Amino acid sequence: MRTTEAPTDPLAAGRAALDRAEWEDARRHFEAALSERDAPEAWEGLSWAAWWLADEELTLGARERAYRGYHAQGRRSDAGRAAAWLASDVLDFRADDAVMAGWLGRARSLLRDEPRSADHGWLALMEAEHAMHVLEDPADAGGHARRAAELGRELGVPDLEAVGSALEGITLVMRGRVADGMRQLDEATAMASHEEFVLAVSPGWALCFLVSACEGVGDLPRATQWCETMRSYAGRWRSRHMMGVCRSAYGGVLTTGGDWSAAEAELTAAVSDLQATRPPAAARGLVRLAALRARQGREDEARALYERALPHPSAIVGVGVLDLHAGELRAAREAAERVLRATDAGTLLERLPALELLVRATAASGDLDAAAAAERELDVVARALGTPYLRGRAGIVAAELALAAGDDEAARRAAEDAVDRFARSQAPHDGALARLTLSAALRRLGRDGTAAREHVAAVETLERL
């Protein structure tokens, strides 16, 4: 919200305070402006100060007043922008998807016959968020995001170009086009790191998509490089919400990378920040913290955290994995099938954990035909996603299934490949589990000496973690 107005004007002073990330000062200036005149611009500015301060009631109230003021003045494009941001806010703060859909509809109606402007781009971004988080349709989300990026380039609005491109990038990753999506995310994040934006939220928005994508596909080196940029941004803008999102994703990276003490600090802080500022966004942090607890062997704590995050699909799978470890094979299989029924076949990244669980649960129950069918789909998904980490995860499942089927040589090959891929991915815990599976295969092949060495190496890694 850049301005060239004199700083003695409280409206201009509020906008300048937003640019400096001085949220309380911005709030006071906008309230002073409203004491002089009931202007929708001041209500919109106040809504942004309240948004950064995580004041839900004031954010929504001020946005509504801005919308009503613009609409009363016949400023349809401005009213459409306010309606689009209201749609985002009700999902962000309250997870009210029906209310979000209503405000999106209102924004579309207001902007339908207006000349092309940045406000159409903001609406496109909110349409993309709705498609991804509510409709769970990454292809549709990608189309809306691409339109926002195109408008940003056409109109010279870097916020729309960077955020739209990043959002489209993560939808490409979710659908299996990982290389294309990551290239797009890298470019968008470079923009977010160096361009001057209209809204302070835009750089963090773009950065968040990249870090989340990296964590999802196990691209730990890339995530580590960009996470520091994200943390620097969140700290500079003093946002518990942004810091919470950043720390949650970074905590997941650290968990996979084996730095569990750092992961503990990041994830516990992230959950605290998100529960205090954006409770609906806390589920992903709870899932990541639960995954850390499960790796630490603290399964009761992990189950409690997963149950707090239900019905998030990752939480359902997490509970299913704990059920599998407890010998509750039917519950584990049903958890996997529940997520797979609800997940589109094209959303590869979300299907992979459920397929892993389904293979293991059906193999453990003796249904090797069902396990083999699930493993074939898992292999296709992992190959399509293509990262060494995800292919390693599919490989260790294939090795376990081969052991269950009595094909010890196939188990050895699959486990060896998994060990190598986890090493390239800098994922020591996964690598140690793969070495334990390799040790079992070698022992059944009569190669006791090599099996013992693999077992010792795996145990040493697990003890170090």
C-alpha positions, 0 to 999 in steps of 0.5 A: 500500500505505497503512498505519496501523500503527506505523512500528516494525513492519518490515512497516508500515515497509516499506509506508511506504517503498514509499509514499515510493518508497524501494525499497532501504529497503522491501526492507530492512524487508520482509527484516527482517519475514521474519527475524521471521516467514515472512508472505505479506504480507512476501513480497508487499511484498518483491516490490514493492520488487524489482519497482521495483528491476528485480530479476527473480529476487527479484520472481518468487521473492517473488511465488511465496512470497507466493502459496504462503503465502496459499494455505497459509492458505486465503486464496484471494482473496489467493492469486489476486491474487498469481497474477495479478501473477505472470502479469504479471511473467513476461510483463514480465520474460521474455515467457513467454506460456505461463507467464503463461496458466498463472498467469492460469488459477490466479488465475481458479480461486482467485477464481471463487467469492470475493466481488467484490473489488479482486482480481477487478479486478487479474485483469481487468487482467492478462486485458486485458494478455494479450488485447492483448499475447499474443492480439493481440485489442484487442476482448477486451482492452477488455472485460476492461479495462472490467470492471476499471474498473467494479469500481474505481468500484463498490469505490472503488479508483481504481487499477482505475478509472483503469488499466482506463479507460485500457487500454480507451481505447487498445483503442478507438483501436487499433480506429478509435474514436479520438475516444472512446478519446482522451476516455477516456484524457484522463479516466483520465490526469487521474485518474492525475495527481491521485488517491491510489492503492493501488499506486505503479505505477498512475499511470504505467501509465495515463499510458503508455497515453495517451502511446503512443496519442497517438504512434500516431495522431500527436496530437503536441500532446496527447502533448507536454502529457501527456508532461511529466506522465509524465516528472515521475511517472517521475522522482519514483518513480525507476524506470528501467522507467517512465522507459524506457517514457516516454522511448521514447514521448516520443522517438517524439513528438519524432521526428515533431515534428522535434526530432531532437536531443532525440529522440536523447537520449530514445530512446538513454536509453530503450533503455538503461533498458529493456534493463537492466530489462525486456528484452522491452519494449525492442523498441518503443524499438529500433523508434523509434530505428531510425525516427529513424536512417532519417529521418537517412539512417543506413539501415545503423544503422536496419536493425541496430536493426530486426533487433534488434527482430524479430519485432515487427510494426513492425520487420518493416515497418521492414525492408521500408521499407529494402528498398523504398529499396534496390530489393528490391521483392519483399522489401518486398512480402512484409514488408507482406503478412506483417504484414497476414496476422498483423493482425486487420482490426479492428486499424486502427492496426497495419494502417496502416503495412503498408498504406502499404508494400504500396501503395508496393512494389506500385506500384514493381513495376508492379502498379498494380491491387494497389497501388490495392486496398491504397490503397483499404483504406489510405484507409478505415483512415485516415479511420476513425482520422481524425487529420490526421497519419494522413490526411496519411500516407495522402494522400501514399501516394495522391499517389505512386500517382497519379503512378505511374498518370499521374494528375498532377492527382489527385496534386497534390490529394492531395499538397496535402491531405497538406501541409496536414494535416502542417502542422496536425499539427506534423510537419515531416519528413512535410510536407517529403516531401509537398512533394517529391511535390507538386513532382513533380506540379506539374512534370509539370503544367507548373507549373515555377515553383510546383514549384521553390518547393515543392522549395526549401521542402522541402529547406530543412526537411530541411536544418534537421532 
